[in-house]
């Protein structure tokens, strides 16, 4: 067994992981690093932990113990010929050996690891020749990834580091699997996770929001092992990343399903949607390719507020989330672009949402918190059973200035999060920062939820001391510029995707 005193330090582990990615530089696009590096990392971890468990078995029962009689001694089974050392001894057709080995491990653990290694083109020698794959295997072989040498919290943190590094290098595709972790932390605190609750992310990406709930309970010293975690992700590789992420953090009791949440929600109870205590989500914004016609007659009743426009599925995700909340305990925090608050074409759906009195709080955040996008974000908080004193009221928080930008990255500092959270919990007016609006007032604005309508920005003055702009003008300008930017960026990303650029 490894000596705990030999434990590697966090920075060494992170350097080791990123070093593997640099071996692929110039051979494949940076956005594709993850489909090769993540499976190899998990494969190495599985084998090192298997060896660690085998050593413990020998220590307990003697050197001659037959491991075949003790499969329960291992968290995961590594069948004969499918160990890391078998791949390491391979000199030709290395990609085929890796692929066959990973499939053998998945087959030996069908309930828990099926599809976990993704579908990377390991046998494409034009992209990854044997020499490169052997270099990768040797690089990963330089460290022992047993639990004694690399505890779960350390490896999980390093994996999150690697996810962010890949997001940094992936351009606009990063938003598919990574959400700004400081925003995720804020959203987690807003829903106040409790032991034993069910947590759901309908577009779970790499699983960061589910992990945040676990991490928060750990920080509070509360029971976290009985949380019920559920996530759905459309992309095969990304869903595998999420499952790996949870496993490497030491979490084994979770449910991650692959599939299109709007077209085929996976979590059902009979012929109805499963209901959850908490939903945390960052849905893909304003997607155009979705089955609007099917939504018109949705079998799960998720069209209770209406039919979203073809070019923007935001309110399809919004309605799915509301329909997935436990009618007694349900609460959610959703990260959206600001357009969902005021776009005219979604006005009737927004009005029905307001009338149901699920909407509790709207928080406007600063720019660049959507990953690799300059758009401003907002967090919408809903609750199926609002406290009596909050009913028929909505809290608006203008936290656009509560953000820090360093090295081209925007994030929330702890003081920003604590300030926003304190205002949310107090649920009172704070001049220039927050205001509680009644449903009657929101109706008067035709269910327009633009934050400046309720939390006016400071008045600007010209050189003569006269007011330069009316509130209405400021709101109109703000809405127009935000919507124009959103449309431009969406169209740009769509063009880049279609042309294969970036």
Secondary structure as GFF3:
##gff-version 3
##sequence-region A 1 502
A	DSSP	three_ten_helix	4	6	.	.	.	ID=ss1
A	DSSP	alpha_helix	10	22	.	.	.	ID=ss2
A	DSSP	three_ten_helix	30	32	.	.	.	ID=ss3
A	DSSP	alpha_helix	34	61	.	.	.	ID=ss4
A	DSSP	three_ten_helix	67	69	.	.	.	ID=ss5
A	DSSP	three_ten_helix	71	73	.	.	.	ID=ss6
A	DSSP	alpha_helix	84	88	.	.	.	ID=ss7
A	DSSP	alpha_helix	94	108	.	.	.	ID=ss8
A	DSSP	alpha_helix	110	113	.	.	.	ID=ss9
A	DSSP	alpha_helix	130	140	.	.	.	ID=ss10
A	DSSP	alpha_helix	152	169	.	.	.	ID=ss11
A	DSSP	three_ten_helix	171	176	.	.	.	ID=ss12
A	DSSP	alpha_helix	181	191	.	.	.	ID=ss13
A	DSSP	beta_strand	198	201	.	.	.	ID=ss14
A	DSSP	alpha_helix	208	219	.	.	.	ID=ss15
A	DSSP	beta_strand	228	233	.	.	.	ID=ss16
A	DSSP	alpha_helix	236	248	.	.	.	ID=ss17
A	DSSP	beta_strand	254	258	.	.	.	ID=ss18
A	DSSP	beta_strand	268	269	.	.	.	ID=ss19
A	DSSP	beta_strand	272	273	.	.	.	ID=ss20
A	DSSP	beta_strand	278	281	.	.	.	ID=ss21
A	DSSP	alpha_helix	292	296	.	.	.	ID=ss22
A	DSSP	alpha_helix	314	323	.	.	.	ID=ss23
A	DSSP	beta_strand	331	337	.	.	.	ID=ss24
A	DSSP	three_ten_helix	338	341	.	.	.	ID=ss25
A	DSSP	three_ten_helix	344	346	.	.	.	ID=ss26
A	DSSP	alpha_helix	347	355	.	.	.	ID=ss27
A	DSSP	beta_strand	359	367	.	.	.	ID=ss28
A	DSSP	beta_strand	376	383	.	.	.	ID=ss29
A	DSSP	three_ten_helix	388	390	.	.	.	ID=ss30
A	DSSP	beta_strand	393	398	.	.	.	ID=ss31
A	DSSP	beta_strand	404	406	.	.	.	ID=ss32
A	DSSP	beta_strand	409	411	.	.	.	ID=ss33
A	DSSP	alpha_helix	414	426	.	.	.	ID=ss34
A	DSSP	beta_strand	434	438	.	.	.	ID=ss35
A	DSSP	alpha_helix	439	444	.	.	.	ID=ss36
A	DSSP	alpha_helix	451	454	.	.	.	ID=ss37
A	DSSP	alpha_helix	471	499	.	.	.	ID=ss38
###
